[in-house]
Amino acid sequence: MKQDTEGKRVRESAPSPNSQQVSKPNDAKEDLQWDMELVLVRHGTTLWNKERRYLGHADLGLLSGAEQELKTLQKKLQGHSFARIYCSDLMRCRQTLQIILPESALTSQCSLSAKPPIMEPRLRELHFGEWDGKTYDMLKDVALYRAWIDEPQQFTPPGGEPWIHFVNRLREFLDSLFAWRIALEVQPMKSNATPPSVLIVTHGGVIRQLACMLMPGHDFWSLNPKPGEAFRIQLRLIGPHNCIARLLSH
């Protein structure tokens, strides 16, 4: 068994919870022409993260000192232009966005988004229902919890969200993102052109699942996003629900 940053324990050999692959093998060449870049940011630390409690749809804010925790990422994003910005509508993500891209940066010419940030409920963490706020030690003797740990696709926390609903809403989000990119109807980019960049401020489980859906070979637990950490995924769209992807650290 292993334990991740939010208190969840899983078997080392657990199968990937991903139910659909939407990309081809990640064998893209370095000189491939990319259509879009996603910058995926996990929100900063909350009290429940620190106490290793499950945190799904409960709307906690960041701990005091979040500005210092996110300072490095804020500096990295200075001057970066985003074609679109998406943010989970939960407080911890909204506060993270306000810190890493304050309103003054969003309205300045040097760091301009084509549109105001979009608060996106589909980017919420998995809903843990009655297990929200609980720790592994509080739940370890519950039979349903232990079954859910081994097969989250087959079991659902009491009052929580079935895994297939979690996957489907993220698939719908990706579909809408791909549709937006196609609808831009821009001329083919030159080899040295910068692809549109999209900032997504969300949750650890969402980042893991998006990586699974975009990167064949990635298990749900292949990534362990730390609070305030960012990843970049470059995408080449090659058909409906189909892309080539490359994962980079930010």
Beta strands, then each sheet from edge to edge (+ up, - down):
strand 1: 2-3
strand 2: 9-10
strand 3: 36-42
strand 4: 84-87
strand 5: 118-119
strand 6: 197-202
strand 7: 230-239
strand 8: 242-249
sheet 1: 1+ 2-
sheet 2: 5+ 4+ 6+ 3+ 7- 8+
end
